[in-house]
Amino acid sequence: MDRSRGVRSAVIVGAGVAGLTAATALARAGWQVEIAEVGPREAPSGWGLCLTGPSLRALDELGLADACLAEGYGMSTVTHMDVTGKPTGEAQLPRLIGARRPAMVGIARPVLHRILYAEAARCGVEIRHGVTVAAADQEGELVRVRLSDGTVRRVALLVGADGIRSSARGQLGLETSLDYHGQMVWRALVPRPSWATGIHQFAGKADTVGLVPLSDRQAYVFLTENGVERSLLPDAELASRLRQLLATFPGRVAELRSLVAASESVVRRPVLTAFLAGAWNRGSGVVIGDAAHAPAPQMASGAALAIEDGLVLAQEVGRHEAVGVGLRAFVGRRAQRCRTLVETSVTIAGLEQAQRHHEAHRLTDSCHRLMAGPA
Ligand SMILES: Cc1cc2nc3c(=O)[nH]c(=O)nc-3n(C[C@H](O)[C@H](O)[C@H](O)COP(=O)(O)OP(=O)(O)OC[C@H]3O[C@@H](n4cnc5c(N)ncnc54)[C@H](O)[C@@H]3O)c2cc1C
């Protein structure tokens, strides 16, 4: 084991939600941690996220929930509406960090990134940009990691936190498929309408629309386009195409449509899911976050699983002398929970496409209650 200076060392691939959280949790437990991030130092641009109860609970364990609530928009209610904007149901999500704090928070991606990044840096994590892992080989109890800049480290732990298209996964000899589910999801940043104090979701004849507050001033509109081929559109066409799709919704969505017209940030992504059905670990290497399990966005819980992974990983490798044993314990604790979430999110995507909205809402609510159980 790499205890030459009484410190165990780790290389983490990727400074996303999973990588930054795992780095902070490991560094706080005394590990020397370096992150290899292929992207630039600037925070990733993009719309926003809804962090549900399990995310907030895990962030609270890291002492970061209140920072997210201060900069994001705390809320507890999901209101379901029909295509005209008439309410058809309401769900109160479980408040997992106490009755006085909200059940979830909407937050801009760059803001969450800044909070997680600052905490990892404060804990002494070295974050290197523009580099990746070129090769990883097990040498006894250590992993020999060669970075793309030619430098080499021998570390006790290698963590692949490089997202759904993970390269680390292949380097560890772990394979999974990425599955497309006939849905493209749209997001557009807009000013927050004053009535948007929780999540609103509108069930259309073909597509689903929603609004998620991100701060007092900002929100994002989402639209799930059903039954479409996976395709790319030129950036310049995104706002006008989204407005066309929103035109089939009268009532409140018409108001959102006019806000989208002025939005400078519209993105469109395929709904892709992945789940590593076998081991997530090999020797002293492991994959976490979307690299191991990427749910469809309908459950708004991919980040929750990624943050929980970081915490549980640090707990389990801290609890066991041999890293490999800790990694097996980690996967043992996480696999069923993550599988349930990925599979349920795929079922919800199918129900949405079949216009079985009530069943989709019921399943979403019951899955949120299930996820309120321990990480
Ligand atoms: C449209 C959409 C909406 C979503 N909405 C929500 C939501 O509301 N709530 C929620 O909880 N989740 C949501 N998710 C899911 C959530 O974004 C992911 O689950 C979460 O970001 C996973 O974190 P991660 O760190 O595993 O991966 P990522 O966030 O993808 O981070 C991976 C990091 O690794 C880096 N990287 C990639 N390849 C390499 C490499 N070879 N070497 C080094 N670095 C590398 C990347 O640059 C990135 O920084 C949504 C996802 C999508 C697509």
The ligand as an SDF file (V2000), in Angstrom:
LIG
                    3D

 53 58  0  0  0  0  0  0  0  0999 V2000
  -30.3130   16.9670  -19.8710 C   0  0  0  0  0  0  0  0  0  0  0  0
  -29.9140   16.4700  -18.5230 C   0  0  0  0  0  0  0  0  0  0  0  0
  -30.5600   16.9550  -17.3920 C   0  0  0  0  0  0  0  0  0  0  0  0
  -30.2080   16.4950  -16.1250 C   0  0  0  0  0  0  0  0  0  0  0  0
  -30.8630   16.9910  -15.0300 N   0  0  0  0  0  0  0  0  0  0  0  0
  -30.5430   16.5380  -13.8120 C   0  0  0  0  0  0  0  0  0  0  0  0
  -31.1880   17.0480  -12.6540 C   0  0  0  0  0  0  0  0  0  0  0  0
  -32.0480   17.9160  -12.7380 O   0  0  0  0  0  0  0  0  0  0  0  0
  -30.8180   16.5530  -11.4360 N   0  0  0  0  0  0  0  0  0  0  0  0
  -29.8460   15.5950  -11.3140 C   0  0  0  0  0  0  0  0  0  0  0  0
  -29.5530   15.1790  -10.1880 O   0  0  0  0  0  0  0  0  0  0  0  0
  -29.2120   15.1120  -12.3830 N   0  0  0  0  0  0  0  0  0  0  0  0
  -29.5200   15.5590  -13.6260 C   0  0  0  0  0  0  0  0  0  0  0  0
  -28.8590   15.0850  -14.7070 N   0  0  0  0  0  0  0  0  0  0  0  0
  -27.7950   14.0800  -14.5110 C   0  0  0  0  0  0  0  0  0  0  0  0
  -26.5090   14.7190  -13.9930 C   0  0  0  0  0  0  0  0  0  0  0  0
  -26.1200   15.8060  -14.8250 O   0  0  0  0  0  0  0  0  0  0  0  0
  -25.4000   13.6640  -13.9800 C   0  0  0  0  0  0  0  0  0  0  0  0
  -25.8790   12.4960  -13.3770 O   0  0  0  0  0  0  0  0  0  0  0  0
  -24.1750   14.1660  -13.2090 C   0  0  0  0  0  0  0  0  0  0  0  0
  -23.6540   15.3280  -13.8290 O   0  0  0  0  0  0  0  0  0  0  0  0
  -23.1200   13.0520  -13.1760 C   0  0  0  0  0  0  0  0  0  0  0  0
  -21.9470   13.5590  -12.6280 O   0  0  0  0  0  0  0  0  0  0  0  0
  -20.5450   12.9040  -13.0320 P   0  0  0  0  0  0  0  0  0  0  0  0
  -19.5350   13.6740  -12.2520 O   0  0  0  0  0  0  0  0  0  0  0  0
  -20.6090   11.4440  -12.9010 O   0  0  0  0  0  0  0  0  0  0  0  0
  -20.3670   13.1990  -14.5950 O   0  0  0  0  0  0  0  0  0  0  0  0
  -20.1900   14.5850  -15.3400 P   0  0  0  0  0  0  0  0  0  0  0  0
  -20.9880   15.6440  -14.6540 O   0  0  0  0  0  0  0  0  0  0  0  0
  -20.4510   14.2930  -16.7670 O   0  0  0  0  0  0  0  0  0  0  0  0
  -18.6500   14.9650  -15.1330 O   0  0  0  0  0  0  0  0  0  0  0  0
  -17.6340   14.2550  -15.7810 C   0  0  0  0  0  0  0  0  0  0  0  0
  -16.3710   15.0920  -15.7690 C   0  0  0  0  0  0  0  0  0  0  0  0
  -15.3010   14.3120  -16.3210 O   0  0  0  0  0  0  0  0  0  0  0  0
  -14.6230   15.0650  -17.3150 C   0  0  0  0  0  0  0  0  0  0  0  0
  -14.0670   14.1170  -18.2760 N   0  0  0  0  0  0  0  0  0  0  0  0
  -14.7220   13.4480  -19.2560 C   0  0  0  0  0  0  0  0  0  0  0  0
  -13.8840   12.6200  -19.9050 N   0  0  0  0  0  0  0  0  0  0  0  0
  -12.6730   12.7700  -19.3280 C   0  0  0  0  0  0  0  0  0  0  0  0
  -11.4020   12.1660  -19.5360 C   0  0  0  0  0  0  0  0  0  0  0  0
  -11.2300   11.2350  -20.4770 N   0  0  0  0  0  0  0  0  0  0  0  0
  -10.3740   12.5640  -18.7480 N   0  0  0  0  0  0  0  0  0  0  0  0
  -10.5500   13.4990  -17.7870 C   0  0  0  0  0  0  0  0  0  0  0  0
  -11.7330   14.0960  -17.5450 N   0  0  0  0  0  0  0  0  0  0  0  0
  -12.7870   13.7240  -18.2770 C   0  0  0  0  0  0  0  0  0  0  0  0
  -15.6700   15.9970  -17.8870 C   0  0  0  0  0  0  0  0  0  0  0  0
  -15.0820   17.1220  -18.5150 O   0  0  0  0  0  0  0  0  0  0  0  0
  -16.4530   16.3580  -16.6210 C   0  0  0  0  0  0  0  0  0  0  0  0
  -15.8640   17.4270  -15.9340 O   0  0  0  0  0  0  0  0  0  0  0  0
  -29.1910   15.5210  -15.9910 C   0  0  0  0  0  0  0  0  0  0  0  0
  -28.5260   15.0320  -17.1130 C   0  0  0  0  0  0  0  0  0  0  0  0
  -28.8820   15.4940  -18.3730 C   0  0  0  0  0  0  0  0  0  0  0  0
  -28.1580   14.9660  -19.5870 C   0  0  0  0  0  0  0  0  0  0  0  0
  1  2  1  0
  2  3  1  0
  2 52  2  0
  3  4  2  0
  4  5  1  0
  4 50  1  0
  5  6  2  0
  6  7  1  0
  6 13  1  0
  7  8  2  0
  7  9  1  0
  9 10  1  0
 10 11  2  0
 10 12  1  0
 12 13  2  0
 13 14  1  0
 14 15  1  0
 14 50  1  0
 15 16  1  0
 16 17  1  0
 16 18  1  0
 18 19  1  0
 18 20  1  0
 20 21  1  0
 20 22  1  0
 22 23  1  0
 23 24  1  0
 24 25  2  0
 24 26  1  0
 24 27  1  0
 27 28  1  0
 28 29  2  0
 28 30  1  0
 28 31  1  0
 31 32  1  0
 32 33  1  0
 33 34  1  0
 33 48  1  0
 34 35  1  0
 35 36  1  0
 35 46  1  0
 36 37  1  0
 36 45  1  0
 37 38  2  0
 38 39  1  0
 39 40  1  0
 39 45  2  0
 40 41  1  0
 40 42  2  0
 42 43  1  0
 43 44  2  0
 44 45  1  0
 46 47  1  0
 46 48  1  0
 48 49  1  0
 50 51  2  0
 51 52  1  0
 52 53  1  0
M  END
$$$$
